[in-house]
Amino acid sequence: MRKLLIVLVGLLLLFPFLAGLGLKYQYLALIKLYNSQGYFHMDVAEYHLGWLHSEATLLVQEPQSNRFFTVKQHMTHYTATVDSDVMVPAENKWIKPLGNHPILQLQDKIFLNGEISTRYQSSGFDLLFPDQLMKVHVQGLLGHIQSWPQKKSMQGSGKIVGTIFSEAGLEITIPTMDVTFDHTEGASGLWAGTNALSLPTVILREPDNEILTLTNITISGAHHENAGLLYGVRQLSVQNIAVGNEKIGPLFAQVSVQGLRASTIAELVKTYKNIAELREELIMHLPTIMTIGSSIRLDRFELVTPNGQLWMQAQISIPEHAAYVPQTFGDLLHLAHVKASLRIPIPLARQLQQLSVDAWVKAGYLSQDKNDYVTTIDFQGGLWKVNGYP
């Protein structure tokens, strides 16, 4: 009995240190998971493993810039928690906390099954861009993230409060933003899954004090990877758009992609983030994301106006019978099949001074269907047809 008691006491005394080792393993796995997303690069500058507690200093840097944060972290072995304060150097000129607070505070709870639960909050900050005469004010943010580093999976939600973008007399105010996401890293390195952004109100004030107000904006999407190809859909909805006493809406749009090359997109995204000077060159390689059978579609666009409803569909695709995979914009123009359909209310069409309505009707490019004009656009093999006419 005495030996058993001694063993139990020994295990109890040893437990905090063993828990600290496990905590360090999961901590390093979480950093690797965040680094794989490419938005920031994290390096562990210091890690002091103690018996009951550990201390660490983390350096977080934006790729291809001199902007960095210092993260001071305190680990409690018994409770498997990590408390973090995100600080910025005193000499920095691009971000300023509101008051004497860290830019961001986090608490991670680490579980035996490999799950890491993170809660974060900020008391607000200003982002400064002197070269662009732009400033972004954020009053505060908070949220929760659940991570599974071994499964390369993350999900979470967050709220951003009191955001104001200002530049050269233009001001955009977003009182609240709500974000949700559920992502898993695919074989190509792309993070796929679902995400949604909700903005109850957006107010845009022009330099001449004209005000544009958008209400109940929702942007959502879902995408997945299958056999190296990317499939997905994204939707945008706006309940109302108001300028002074004039109001239009609702607006709805849906875009989908079929069979895009996931590995090519992943490589382009990675290079775009890390090599700023090659970004114009990367645009020239965008056609390589499409392959035989790929398509990008505007499934539906609808906008309700006082003069009726505007409606449109469009698609660009590489036909199944294409002889080769596009590598340049020239290849894309030769191989792509573009189709579009448009329905526009007659009173709205006649308000658009750039559109020579009578000439288009006379040429057959517009047909009348009750109170609307309708037309189709078809492009293939370098040849255009509008409403069936070349």
TORKOLDREN-593870 format. One record per residue: x, y, z of N, C-alpha, C in turn. Coordinates in steps of 0.1 Angstrom, whole numbers, padded with zeros to 4 digits, always signed. Layout:
XYZXYZXYZ;...
//
This chain:
+0008-0012+0000+0000+0000+0000+0009+0013+0000;+0019+0012+0008+0028+0023+0009+0035+0026-0005;+0039+0015-0012+0046+0016-0025+0036+0022-0035;+0023+0018-0034+0013+0023-0044+0011+0038-0041;+0011+0042-0029+0009+0056-0025+0021+0064-0030;+0033+0059-0029+0045+0066-0034+0045+0067-0049;+0040+0057-0056+0039+0057-0071+0029+0068-0075;+0017+0068-0068+0007+0078-0071+0012+0092-0069;+0019+0094-0057+0024+0108-0055+0034+0112-0065;+0043+0102-0069+0053+0105-0079+0046+0108-0093;+0035+0101-0096+0028+0104-0109+0022+0118-0108;+0016+0121-0097+0010+0134-0095+0020+0146-0096;+0033+0143-0091+0043+0153-0092+0049+0154-0106;+0049+0143-0113+0054+0142-0127+0044+0147-0137;+0031+0146-0134+0021+0149-0143+0022+0163-0150;+0024+0174-0142+0025+0187-0148+0036+0188-0159;+0047+0181-0156+0058+0182-0166+0055+0174-0179;+0049+0162-0177+0044+0155-0189+0033+0162-0196;+0024+0169-0189+0014+0177-0195+0020+0188-0203;+0031+0194-0198+0038+0205-0205+0044+0200-0218;+0050+0188-0218+0055+0182-0230+0044+0181-0241;+0033+0175-0236+0022+0173-0246+0016+0187-0251;+0016+0196-0242+0011+0210-0246+0021+0216-0256;+0034+0214-0254+0043+0219-0264+0042+0213-0278;+0039+0200-0278+0037+0192-0290+0025+0198-0298;+0014+0200-0291+0002+0205-0297+0003+0219-0301;+0011+0227-0294+0013+0241-0296+0021+0243-0310;+0031+0235-0311+0039+0235-0324+0031+0230-0336;+0022+0221-0333+0014+0216-0344+0004+0227-0349;-0001+0235-0339-0010+0246-0342-0003+0257-0350;+0009+0260-0347+0017+0270-0354+0019+0265-0368;+0022+0252-0370+0024+0247-0384+0011+0248-0392;+0000+0246-0385-0013+0247-0392-0016+0261-0397;-0013+0271-0388-0015+0285-0392-0005+0289-0403;+0007+0284-0402+0017+0288-0413+0013+0282-0426;+0006+0271-0426+0002+0264-0439-0008+0273-0447;-0015+0282-0440-0024+0291-0447-0018+0302-0455;-0005+0306-0451+0002+0316-0459-0001+0330-0456;-0010+0333-0447-0013+0347-0444-0002+0354-0436;+0003+0347-0426+0014+0352-0418+0024+0340-0416;+0036+0344-0412+0046+0333-0409+0050+0335-0394;+0049+0324-0387+0052+0324-0372+0064+0316-0369;+0073+0323-0361+0085+0316-0356+0086+0317-0341;+0089+0306-0335+0091+0305-0320+0105+0311-0317;+0105+0323-0311+0118+0329-0308+0123+0323-0295;+0114+0321-0285+0118+0315-0272+0108+0305-0267;+0112+0295-0261+0103+0286-0254+0110+0280-0242;+0104+0284-0230+0110+0279-0217+0100+0270-0211;+0104+0257-0211+0096+0246-0205+0098+0245-0190;+0088+0248-0182+0089+0247-0168+0082+0235-0162;+0080+0234-0149+0074+0222-0143+0059+0224-0143;+0054+0236-0138+0040+0239-0138+0035+0248-0149;+0045+0256-0154+0041+0266-0164+0052+0266-0174;+0049+0272-0186+0059+0274-0196+0057+0288-0202;+0068+0294-0207+0067+0308-0213+0072+0307-0227;+0066+0314-0236+0071+0315-0250+0070+0328-0256;+0078+0331-0266+0077+0344-0274+0076+0340-0288;+0066+0345-0295+0064+0341-0309+0065+0354-0317;+0072+0353-0329+0073+0364-0338+0064+0360-0350;+0055+0370-0353+0045+0368-0364+0048+0379-0375;+0051+0375-0387+0054+0384-0397+0046+0382-0410;+0042+0393-0416+0034+0393-0429+0044+0390-0440;+0041+0380-0449+0051+0377-0459+0055+0389-0468;+0068+0389-0471+0073+0400-0480+0071+0414-0475;+0071+0416-0462+0070+0429-0456+0078+0430-0443;+0080+0442-0438+0087+0443-0425+0077+0445-0413;+0064+0442-0416+0054+0443-0405+0054+0430-0397;+0055+0431-0384+0055+0420-0376+0049+0423-0362;+0045+0412-0355+0040+0413-0342+0049+0404-0332;+0048+0408-0320+0055+0399-0309+0043+0394-0301;+0043+0381-0298+0033+0374-0290+0039+0369-0278;+0035+0374-0266+0040+0369-0254+0030+0358-0249;+0034+0346-0245+0025+0335-0242+0029+0329-0229;+0018+0325-0221+0020+0319-0208+0012+0306-0209;+0018+0294-0207+0011+0281-0207+0010+0276-0193;-0002+0271-0190-0005+0265-0177-0007+0250-0179;+0002+0242-0174+0002+0228-0177-0010+0220-0172;-0014+0223-0159-0025+0216-0153-0038+0218-0161;-0041+0230-0166-0054+0232-0173-0052+0232-0188;-0040+0230-0193-0037+0229-0207-0042+0241-0214;-0039+0253-0209-0043+0265-0216-0031+0274-0219;-0032+0282-0230-0022+0291-0234-0028+0305-0235;-0023+0314-0227-0028+0328-0228-0018+0336-0235;-0023+0344-0245-0014+0352-0254-0018+0366-0255;-0008+0375-0255-0009+0389-0257-0002+0393-0270;-0009+0398-0280-0002+0402-0292+0002+0417-0292;+0015+0420-0293+0020+0433-0292+0026+0437-0305;+0028+0450-0307+0035+0456-0319+0046+0464-0314;+0057+0465-0322+0069+0473-0317+0064+0488-0316;+0070+0494-0306+0067+0508-0303+0070+0517-0315;+0080+0514-0323+0083+0522-0334+0075+0520-0347;+0066+0511-0347+0058+0508-0359+0049+0520-0362;+0046+0522-0375+0038+0533-0380+0026+0529-0387;+0022+0516-0386+0011+0511-0394-0001+0506-0386;+0001+0503-0373-0010+0499-0365-0008+0505-0351;-0019+0510-0346-0019+0516-0332-0031+0511-0324;-0028+0505-0312-0039+0501-0304-0047+0512-0298;-0060+0510-0295-0069+0520-0289-0067+0519-0274;-0059+0528-0268-0057+0527-0254-0044+0518-0251;-0042+0516-0238-0030+0509-0234-0033+0494-0233;-0036+0488-0245-0040+0474-0245-0032+0466-0256;-0030+0453-0254-0025+0446-0265-0034+0447-0278;-0028+0445-0289-0036+0445-0302-0047+0434-0301;-0043+0423-0296-0052+0411-0296-0048+0402-0284;-0058+0397-0278-0056+0387-0267-0063+0374-0270;-0056+0363-0267-0061+0350-0271-0060+0340-0259;-0069+0330-0258-0067+0319-0249-0070+0306-0256;-0060+0297-0256-0062+0284-0263-0064+0274-0252;-0073+0265-0254-0076+0253-0245-0073+0241-0254;-0063+0233-0249-0059+0221-0257-0065+0208-0250;-0071+0200-0259-0077+0188-0254-0069+0175-0258;-0072+0164-0251-0064+0152-0253-0067+0146-0267;-0079+0149-0273-0082+0144-0286-0076+0152-0298;-0067+0161-0294-0061+0169-0304-0068+0182-0308;-0080+0184-0303-0087+0197-0306-0081+0208-0298;-0081+0220-0304-0076+0232-0298-0087+0242-0299;-0092+0248-0288-0103+0257-0288-0097+0271-0284;-0099+0281-0293-0092+0294-0292-0103+0305-0291;-0102+0313-0280-0111+0325-0279-0102+0337-0281;-0107+0347-0288-0099+0359-0290-0107+0371-0289;-0101+0382-0286-0108+0395-0285-0098+0406-0286;-0103+0418-0291-0094+0430-0292-0102+0442-0288;-0095+0451-0281-0102+0464-0277-0101+0474-0287;-0097+0471-0299-0097+0480-0310-0083+0485-0314;-0082+0490-0327-0069+0495-0332-0072+0503-0345;-0062+0510-0349-0062+0518-0362-0051+0512-0371;-0055+0509-0383-0045+0506-0393-0042+0518-0402;-0029+0521-0404-0025+0533-0411-0018+0530-0423;-0021+0536-0434-0015+0534-0447-0011+0548-0453;+0000+0554-0447+0004+0567-0451+0006+0569-0466;+0012+0559-0473+0014+0561-0487+0001+0562-0495;-0010+0556-0490-0022+0556-0497-0032+0566-0491;-0028+0573-0481-0036+0583-0474-0049+0576-0469;-0048+0564-0464-0059+0556-0460-0058+0552-0445;-0069+0551-0439-0069+0547-0425-0081+0537-0422;-0079+0527-0415-0089+0517-0411-0090+0517-0396;-0102+0521-0391-0105+0521-0376-0113+0509-0373;-0109+0501-0363-0117+0490-0358-0119+0491-0343;-0132+0492-0339-0135+0495-0325-0132+0483-0316;-0135+0471-0322-0132+0459-0314-0136+0446-0322;-0131+0435-0317-0135+0422-0323-0134+0411-0313;-0142+0400-0315-0141+0389-0306-0146+0377-0314;-0142+0365-0310-0146+0353-0317-0141+0340-0311;-0143+0329-0318-0139+0316-0313-0135+0307-0325;-0124+0300-0324-0119+0291-0334-0117+0277-0328;-0121+0267-0335-0118+0253-0331-0109+0247-0342;-0097+0242-0338-0087+0237-0347-0084+0222-0344;-0082+0214-0355-0077+0201-0353-0064+0199-0362;-0053+0203-0356-0040+0203-0365-0037+0190-0372;-0040+0179-0366-0037+0166-0372-0046+0163-0384;-0058+0169-0383-0067+0167-0395-0067+0179-0404;-0058+0189-0401-0057+0201-0409-0071+0207-0412;-0078+0209-0401-0092+0214-0401-0094+0225-0391;-0102+0235-0395-0105+0246-0386-0120+0251-0389;-0126+0255-0378-0139+0261-0379-0141+0272-0369;-0149+0282-0371-0150+0293-0361-0160+0303-0365;-0161+0313-0357-0170+0325-0359-0164+0337-0352;-0168+0349-0357-0163+0361-0351-0171+0373-0354;-0170+0383-0346-0177+0396-0348-0167+0407-0348;-0168+0416-0358-0160+0428-0358-0169+0440-0357;-0166+0449-0348-0175+0460-0344-0168+0474-0348;-0176+0483-0353-0172+0496-0355-0161+0498-0365;-0162+0493-0377-0152+0495-0387-0154+0507-0396;-0144+0515-0397-0145+0527-0406-0133+0528-0415;-0135+0528-0428-0125+0530-0438-0126+0544-0443;-0115+0551-0443-0115+0565-0447-0103+0568-0457;-0105+0574-0468-0095+0578-0478-0099+0589-0486;-0092+0600-0486-0093+0612-0494-0108+0617-0494;-0114+0618-0482-0128+0623-0481-0138+0612-0483;-0135+0601-0488-0144+0590-0488-0144+0582-0475;-0156+0579-0470-0157+0571-0457-0167+0560-0458;-0163+0548-0454-0172+0537-0454-0173+0532-0440;-0185+0531-0435-0188+0527-0421-0195+0514-0421;-0190+0504-0413-0196+0491-0412-0198+0489-0397;-0210+0491-0391-0212+0490-0377-0208+0476-0371;-0213+0465-0378-0209+0452-0374-0207+0443-0385;-0198+0433-0384-0196+0422-0394-0196+0409-0386;-0203+0399-0391-0203+0386-0385-0197+0376-0396;-0187+0368-0391-0180+0358-0400-0181+0344-0394;-0184+0335-0403-0183+0320-0399-0176+0313-0410;-0169+0302-0406-0162+0294-0416-0160+0280-0410;-0158+0270-0420-0155+0256-0416-0146+0251-0428;-0133+0250-0426-0124+0247-0436-0115+0235-0433;-0111+0228-0444-0102+0217-0443-0092+0218-0454;-0079+0216-0451-0069+0216-0462-0070+0204-0471;-0071+0207-0484-0071+0196-0494-0058+0191-0498;-0057+0181-0507-0045+0175-0511-0036+0185-0519;-0042+0195-0525-0035+0205-0533-0029+0216-0524;-0033+0217-0511-0029+0228-0502-0039+0239-0501;-0050+0238-0509-0061+0248-0508-0070+0245-0496;-0075+0255-0489-0084+0253-0478-0098+0254-0484;-0106+0243-0483-0119+0242-0489-0129+0240-0477;-0142+0244-0480-0152+0242-0470-0163+0253-0472;-0168+0258-0461-0179+0268-0462-0175+0281-0454;-0180+0292-0459-0178+0304-0451-0189+0314-0454;-0191+0324-0445-0202+0333-0447-0198+0346-0440;-0202+0357-0446-0200+0371-0441-0213+0378-0441;-0217+0384-0430-0230+0391-0429-0227+0405-0424;-0233+0415-0431-0231+0429-0428-0245+0435-0428;-0251+0438-0416-0265+0443-0415-0266+0457-0422;-0255+0465-0421-0256+0479-0428-0242+0483-0432;-0241+0489-0444-0229+0495-0449-0232+0509-0453;-0225+0519-0448-0228+0533-0452-0216+0539-0459;-0218+0544-0471-0207+0550-0479-0210+0565-0480;-0201+0573-0475-0202+0588-0476-0192+0593-0486;-0197+0599-0497-0188+0605-0507-0182+0618-0502;-0171+0623-0509-0166+0636-0505-0176+0647-0506;-0186+0646-0515-0196+0657-0516-0208+0654-0506;-0206+0645-0496-0215+0642-0486-0228+0634-0491;-0227+0630-0504-0238+0621-0508-0236+0607-0501;-0247+0601-0497-0247+0589-0489-0253+0577-0496;-0246+0566-0497-0251+0554-0502-0252+0544-0491;-0264+0538-0489-0266+0529-0478-0270+0515-0483;-0263+0504-0479-0267+0491-0483-0271+0483-0470;-0282+0476-0471-0287+0469-0459-0288+0454-0461;-0285+0447-0451-0286+0432-0450-0278+0425-0462;-0265+0427-0461-0256+0421-0471-0251+0408-0466;-0252+0397-0474-0247+0384-0471-0239+0379-0482;-0227+0374-0479-0218+0368-0489-0215+0354-0483;-0218+0344-0490-0216+0330-0485-0210+0321-0497;-0204+0311-0493-0199+0302-0503-0195+0288-0497;-0194+0279-0507-0189+0265-0503-0181+0260-0515;-0170+0253-0512-0162+0247-0523-0155+0235-0517;-0153+0226-0527-0146+0213-0523-0137+0209-0534;-0128+0200-0530-0118+0195-0540-0120+0180-0542;-0120+0176-0555-0123+0162-0558-0114+0158-0570;-0105+0148-0568-0096+0143-0578-0087+0154-0584;-0083+0164-0575-0074+0174-0580-0082+0186-0587;-0095+0186-0587-0103+0196-0593-0111+0203-0583;-0113+0216-0585-0121+0224-0575-0135+0227-0580;-0145+0225-0571-0159+0228-0574-0164+0237-0563;-0172+0247-0567-0177+0256-0556-0188+0265-0561;-0194+0272-0552-0205+0282-0554-0204+0293-0544;-0207+0305-0549-0206+0317-0540-0218+0325-0543;-0224+0331-0533-0237+0339-0534-0235+0352-0527;-0241+0362-0533-0242+0376-0528-0256+0380-0528;-0261+0386-0517-0274+0391-0516-0274+0405-0508;-0282+0414-0513-0283+0427-0507-0298+0431-0507;-0303+0434-0495-0318+0436-0494-0321+0449-0501;-0314+0460-0498-0317+0473-0503-0304+0481-0506;-0305+0490-0516-0294+0499-0519-0301+0513-0521;-0297+0522-0512-0304+0535-0512-0294+0546-0514;-0298+0556-0523-0290+0568-0525-0300+0580-0524;-0299+0587-0512-0309+0597-0510-0323+0591-0508;-0332+0596-0516-0346+0591-0516-0348+0579-0526;-0338+0576-0534-0339+0566-0544-0335+0552-0538;-0342+0542-0541-0339+0529-0535-0341+0518-0546;-0332+0509-0546-0333+0497-0555-0330+0484-0546;-0334+0473-0552-0331+0460-0545-0345+0453-0543;-0344+0440-0539-0331+0433-0535-0323+0430-0547;-0310+0427-0544-0300+0422-0554-0296+0408-0550;-0295+0399-0560-0290+0385-0557-0281+0381-0569;-0269+0375-0565-0260+0370-0576-0254+0356-0571;-0253+0347-0580-0246+0334-0576-0236+0331-0587;-0224+0327-0583-0213+0323-0592-0209+0310-0588;-0206+0301-0598-0202+0287-0595-0190+0284-0604;-0181+0275-0599-0170+0270-0607-0171+0255-0607;-0166+0249-0619-0167+0234-0620-0153+0230-0626;-0147+0221-0619-0135+0214-0625-0123+0223-0627;-0120+0233-0619-0108+0241-0620-0096+0233-0614;-0084+0236-0619-0073+0229-0614-0068+0234-0600;-0071+0226-0590-0068+0230-0576-0053+0233-0573;-0045+0224-0578-0030+0226-0575-0025+0239-0582;-0030+0242-0594-0025+0254-0600-0030+0267-0593;-0043+0266-0588-0048+0278-0580-0040+0279-0567;-0037+0268-0560-0029+0268-0548-0016+0274-0550;-0009+0271-0561+0004+0276-0564+0004+0291-0567;-0007+0295-0575-0008+0309-0578-0011+0318-0566;-0019+0312-0557-0023+0320-0545-0010+0321-0536;-0003+0310-0534+0009+0310-0526+0019+0320-0532;+0022+0320-0545+0031+0329-0551+0027+0344-0550;+0014+0346-0552+0008+0359-0551+0010+0365-0537;+0009+0357-0527+0011+0362-0513+0025+0365-0510;+0034+0357-0515+0048+0358-0511+0057+0366-0520;+0053+0369-0533+0062+0375-0542+0055+0387-0549;+0055+0398-0542+0047+0410-0547+0051+0414-0560;+0064+0414-0564+0069+0419-0576+0064+0411-0588;+0060+0399-0586+0056+0390-0597+0041+0390-0599;+0033+0398-0593+0019+0397-0593+0013+0400-0607;+0018+0410-0614+0014+0412-0628+0016+0401-0637;+0028+0394-0635+0031+0383-0643+0022+0371-0640;+0018+0370-0627+0009+0359-0623-0004+0360-0630;-0009+0372-0633-0022+0374-0639-0022+0367-0653;-0010+0367-0660-0009+0361-0673-0010+0346-0672;-0009+0340-0660-0010+0326-0659-0024+0321-0654;-0033+0331-0652-0046+0327-0647-0053+0317-0656;-0052+0318-0670-0059+0307-0678-0055+0293-0675;-0044+0291-0668-0040+0277-0665-0048+0271-0654;-0056+0279-0648-0065+0272-0637-0076+0264-0644;-0079+0267-0657-0089+0259-0664-0084+0248-0672;-0091+0237-0673-0087+0225-0680-0099+0221-0689;-0098+0210-0696-0109+0205-0704-0121+0201-0695;-0132+0207-0698-0144+0205-0690-0147+0215-0679;-0137+0224-0677-0139+0234-0667-0149+0245-0671;-0155+0251-0661-0164+0262-0663-0165+0271-0652;-0167+0284-0655-0170+0294-0645-0184+0301-0649;-0193+0300-0640-0207+0304-0643-0212+0315-0634;-0219+0325-0640-0228+0334-0633-0242+0327-0634;-0245+0319-0624-0258+0312-0624-0270+0321-0625;-0269+0332-0617-0281+0341-0617-0277+0354-0612;-0281+0365-0618-0280+0378-0613-0293+0385-0614;-0299+0390-0603-0312+0397-0603-0311+0409-0595;-0316+0420-0601-0317+0433-0594-0330+0439-0596;-0338+0442-0585-0351+0448-0586-0349+0463-0586;-0355+0470-0596-0354+0485-0597-0368+0490-0598;-0370+0503-0596-0384+0509-0597-0389+0507-0611;-0381+0504-0621-0385+0502-0635-0386+0488-0639;-0385+0478-0629-0386+0464-0632-0374+0457-0628;-0373+0444-0631-0362+0435-0627-0352+0432-0638;-0339+0435-0635-0328+0431-0644-0324+0417-0641;-0322+0409-0651-0318+0395-0649-0307+0391-0659;-0298+0383-0654-0287+0379-0663-0281+0365-0659;-0276+0358-0669-0269+0345-0667-0257+0346-0677;-0246+0339-0673-0234+0339-0681-0225+0327-0678;-0217+0322-0687-0209+0311-0685-0197+0311-0695;-0185+0308-0689-0173+0306-0698-0168+0292-0695;-0166+0284-0705-0163+0270-0703-0153+0265-0714;-0145+0255-0710-0137+0248-0720-0144+0235-0724;-0148+0233-0736-0156+0222-0740-0149+0209-0738;-0156+0198-0736-0151+0185-0734-0142+0180-0746;-0146+0185-0758-0139+0181-0770-0127+0190-0774;-0123+0199-0764-0111+0207-0767-0099+0199-0769;-0090+0203-0779-0079+0196-0783-0067+0197-0773;-0067+0207-0764-0056+0209-0755-0060+0218-0743;-0052+0218-0733-0055+0226-0721-0049+0240-0723;-0057+0251-0720-0052+0265-0722-0040+0268-0713;-0030+0275-0719-0018+0279-0711-0017+0294-0711;-0023+0301-0721-0022+0316-0722-0036+0321-0725;-0037+0335-0724-0050+0341-0727-0054+0339-0742;-0044+0338-0751-0046+0334-0765-0053+0321-0766;-0048+0311-0759-0054+0297-0759-0068+0298-0754;-0070+0306-0743-0083+0307-0737-0093+0313-0747;-0089+0324-0755-0098+0330-0765-0101+0320-0776;-0092+0311-0779-0094+0301-0790-0103+0290-0785;-0101+0286-0773-0108+0274-0768-0122+0277-0761;-0123+0288-0755-0134+0290-0746-0147+0292-0753;-0158+0288-0747-0171+0290-0752-0178+0299-0741;-0182+0311-0746-0188+0321-0737-0203+0322-0741;-0212+0321-0731-0226+0322-0733-0232+0332-0723;-0241+0340-0727-0248+0349-0717-0262+0352-0722;-0271+0354-0712-0284+0358-0715-0288+0370-0706;-0295+0380-0712-0298+0392-0705-0313+0396-0707;-0320+0400-0696-0333+0405-0697-0333+0418-0689;-0337+0429-0696-0337+0442-0690-0350+0450-0693;-0356+0455-0683-0369+0463-0685-0367+0474-0695;-0376+0476-0704-0375+0486-0714-0373+0500-0708;-0380+0504-0698-0378+0518-0693-0363+0519-0687;-0358+0509-0681-0344+0509-0676-0334+0510-0688;-0337+0502-0698-0327+0502-0710-0327+0516-0716;-0338+0523-0717-0339+0536-0723-0332+0547-0714;-0330+0544-0701-0323+0553-0692-0308+0553-0694;-0303+0542-0700-0289+0540-0702-0285+0547-0715;-0280+0559-0714-0277+0566-0726-0266+0560-0735;-0257+0552-0728-0246+0546-0736-0252+0535-0745;-0264+0530-0743-0270+0519-0750-0279+0525-0761;-0275+0523-0774-0283+0528-0785-0294+0518-0787;-0305+0519-0779-0316+0509-0779-0322+0507-0793;-0326+0518-0799-0333+0517-0812-0325+0510-0823;-0312+0514-0823-0303+0508-0832-0301+0493-0830;-0300+0489-0817-0298+0475-0814-0311+0467-0818;-0323+0473-0815-0335+0466-0819-0336+0465-0834;-0333+0475-0841-0333+0475-0856-0324+0464-0862;-0312+0463-0855-0302+0453-0860-0306+0439-0856;-0316+0437-0847-0319+0424-0842-0312+0419-0830;-0303+0428-0825-0296+0424-0813-0304+0424-0800;-0315+0431-0800-0324+0431-0789-0338+0427-0794;-0345+0418-0786-0359+0414-0790-0367+0419-0778;-0380+0422-0781-0389+0426-0771-0398+0414-0766;-0399+0413-0753-0407+0403-0747-0416+0409-0737;-0428+0413-0740-0437+0420-0731-0431+0434-0728;-0427+0436-0715-0422+0449-0710-0407+0449-0709;-0400+0438-0715-0386+0437-0714-0379+0436-0727;-0366+0440-0728-0358+0436-0739-0350+0424-0735;-0348+0414-0744-0340+0402-0741-0330+0400-0752;-0319+0394-0748-0308+0391-0758-0299+0380-0753;-0292+0374-0762-0282+0364-0759-0268+0368-0765;-0258+0364-0759-0244+0366-0764-0237+0352-0765;-0231+0349-0776-0224+0337-0778-0210+0339-0784;-0200+0334-0778-0186+0336-0784-0179+0322-0784;-0175+0318-0796-0168+0305-0797-0159+0306-0809;-0146+0301-0808-0137+0301-0819-0134+0314-0825;-0135+0325-0817-0132+0338-0821-0143+0345-0828;-0155+0339-0828-0167+0345-0835-0177+0349-0825;-0183+0361-0826-0193+0366-0817-0207+0365-0824;-0217+0362-0816-0231+0363-0821-0239+0370-0810;-0247+0380-0813-0256+0387-0804-0270+0384-0808;-0277+0377-0800-0291+0374-0803-0292+0366-0816;-0282+0358-0818-0282+0349-0830-0276+0356-0842;-0272+0369-0842-0267+0376-0853-0252+0379-0851;-0244+0377-0862-0229+0380-0861-0226+0395-0860;
//
